[in-house]
Amino acid sequence: MKIRYFDNAATTKVKEQVLIEMFPYFMESYGNPSSMYSLGRRNKRAIEDARHKVANLIGCNQHEIYFTSGGSESDNMAVKGFAYANKNKGNHIITSKIEHHAVLETCENLEKQGFEVTYLNVDKDGKVDLEQLVNSITDRTILISIMFANNEIGTIQPIEEISKIAKSRNITFHTDAVQAVGNIEINVKKLDIDMLSLSSHKIYGPKGIGALYVREGIHLDKFINGGHQEKNLRAGTENVSGMIGLGEACQIANKELKNHINHLQELRDYYIGKLKEKVEDIKINGSLSNRLPGNANVSFKDIDASTMLIKLDELGICASAGSACNTGATEPSHVLTAIGLEPSYSNGALRITFGDDNTLEDVDYLINCIMDIKMNMES
Ligand SMILES: *Cc1c(COP(=O)(O)O)cnc(C)c1O
């Protein structure tokens, strides 16, 4: 059966060109970049070339990019690394209730160590409460960490306003941009962002590699100790092929950004338009105007989305639900809870996230399957 993949916020398929670029680093150019001989040394140059491509995509300097094992590690490195390095300046961190668990759990971990964390509310569209942000700031506040765009509902935060607030109070601003990079235009200098997390496998690169942008002059504590790789901030022999793959994925994302956005928006708008025509009671979760181009999180009233997912899987469709079934009871996600969605809608939240490979024909198939399943579930 043909697989139709609509879960690009969970992960993406590696682009062929990315894989081709990675190949030589397994069996030909396998030297350790720290070695004296050229088989290793030339890999150092290849890594710097990849670092340059990552930097280009977000508008920073090459030496401000640190490679990590992915988005989760980048978030940990930014939040913990900054908190530990600056604990003499203050112990207060501000984040939001709808962050990815990589930030939320990191903050909870810091709370156990004496840090204080404010988790900002969001409105019904998932936008953070800026007034609460301003009012939460104290002279102990050292870091604000707010995601660029949400992985469940696609809402894009007012990043420029947040960084202005942070700057005016001399507070460092980190953003988890794992969902935003490669899907919207980002320039960290224009937006005045201090730290930014990104991940390769969300932008058609390999899994297990990511990067953290750290503005020059910001000091982080090293938390993987060992060798002096990544300017002595992260020890361990470099994942050379992964870095090359991420570099290539960034270069393609940069070149194709406009086409990519237009394509995803077309599919998304077509899907939502058709659903609105065909289904009486749906609710679109997340902001309609400030939204990732490929995200369609739609609630079907009184339909159990996890049951629908199983039936979609049988028809070759990969998608995601906004709630998880825990021991028989359906628990809405922390994001759907934070936007105040009633259970009759949150249980029926189906997240479709489009990708480069999807076509309008795929979307027609998806809609037909949803309509059939829905009819069977209601009868
Ligand atoms: C996927 C994701 C992460 C985690 O990235 P990994 O590379 O899988 O560790 C973090 N934040 C957001 C918003 C994500 O979507």
PDBQT file of the ligand as one rigid body, heavy atoms in Angstrom, charges set to zero:
ROOT
HETATM    1  C1  LIG A 401      11.076  17.907  17.474  1.00  0.00    +0.000 C 
HETATM    2  C2  LIG A 401      11.174  19.073  18.390  1.00  0.00    +0.000 A 
HETATM    3  C3  LIG A 401      12.186  19.143  19.355  1.00  0.00    +0.000 A 
HETATM    4  C4  LIG A 401      13.156  18.015  19.598  1.00  0.00    +0.000 C 
HETATM    5  O1  LIG A 401      14.073  17.865  18.552  1.00  0.00    +0.000 OA
HETATM    6  P1  LIG A 401      14.901  16.489  18.422  1.00  0.00    +0.000 P 
HETATM    7  O2  LIG A 401      15.877  16.755  17.328  1.00  0.00    +0.000 OA
HETATM    8  O3  LIG A 401      13.905  15.424  18.071  1.00  0.00    +0.000 OA
HETATM    9  O4  LIG A 401      15.550  16.248  19.737  1.00  0.00    +0.000 OA
HETATM   10  C5  LIG A 401      12.249  20.268  20.151  1.00  0.00    +0.000 A 
HETATM   11  N1  LIG A 401      11.378  21.284  19.996  1.00  0.00    +0.000 NA
HETATM   12  C6  LIG A 401      10.409  21.261  19.076  1.00  0.00    +0.000 A 
HETATM   13  C7  LIG A 401       9.486  22.422  18.944  1.00  0.00    +0.000 C 
HETATM   14  C8  LIG A 401      10.261  20.147  18.242  1.00  0.00    +0.000 A 
HETATM   15  O5  LIG A 401       9.274  20.124  17.351  1.00  0.00    +0.000 OA
ENDROOT
TORSDOF 0
